Amino acid sequence: MSQKQYPVLYATKTKGTFFKHCSINSTLYFEMIKDENRAATDADYNLYMDAMVDECYDALIHKFITSQPLKVTNDKIPFLIFKSNIDMRLVKMFCQAILDEVYESTGIDHQAKYLELKTMFMQMDKDPSPLKINKVGQKLTQSSIFQDEMQILEGSHQKIDSGIITPFKEYILLKQENNQESKEDIVEW
């Protein structure tokens, strides 16, 4: 009888997190897909979509704080891991709400790469625990599961502003304010 193996997310240290070495957790990967036509012509759009990567993960962390989410980056790819009390259907609905809000903000109906699965969380310099040594699989980012299980997530195709992320127009205004502040002369007294 073969045991199920879980793809692994590695961390340099597990100390200070709510997650134990070799724990098995619900894991989320969410990445909005840029509109290629607009990306080729609008530099502000590119900057906005790049900023939304971190902002989406921050919004997910704040929304599901009771599930103690932790952002883990492997091979420069961000993931969120959750404690066992997470309802992944609610997470998926929240991700769709983010897509609807980006549609409201940019006027473009975006899609996202979406993956939810169970992974093992391990510290790099530690050996697996004896009871879970047979459940250790490949590193998630290098496993075939990462590509095979990936879904394309779509929003509801409705322009809905839920106040989850920074709107595109507000992002442009903030960017312009930051540019003006950096151009001002610093006067020392």
C-alpha positions, 0 to 999 in steps of 0.5 A: 500500500503506497502512501500519498506524497505531498509537494513540499514548500520550504522555509529557511526557518519555521520558528516564529510561525504557527506551522510545524516542520512537516505539517500538511496544510492547505495551500493557495497560489493566485496570479492575475494574468495581464492583458497583453495588448494593454501591457504593451501600450500602457506602462502604468498598467504594467506597474499597477499589475505588478503592485497588485501581486503583493496587494492581493496576497496581503488582502487574502492574509487580512481577510482570512486572518483567523486561519493564520495564513503565512506567505511562503516564497519558493523560487520567487513564486509566492504561496499562502499556506493556511491552518486546517480551519480554512474553507477554500470555497470562500478563498476562491470566492474572494479571489473572484471578487478581486478579479471583479474589482480589477475589472471595475478599476481597469475596464478589462475582464482579467483571469488568474492562474489559481491553484489550491492543494495540500502541501507539506511545510518543511524547514530546509536544514531539517530532516523529515520527521520519522512518521512523515518521511514517506509522505515527502514529495518533490518541491512544489515549484519543481513538481509536475503537480504545479503545472498539471493542477493549475486552473484558470479562474474568472471573475463574475464578469461584473464590475463590482468595487468591494474596496479590497485593493487599490483602484487603478486611478488611485494608484496613478494619483499616488504614483504622481504624488510620490513623483512630485514629492521626490522632485521637491528640493530638500532644504536643510536649516 
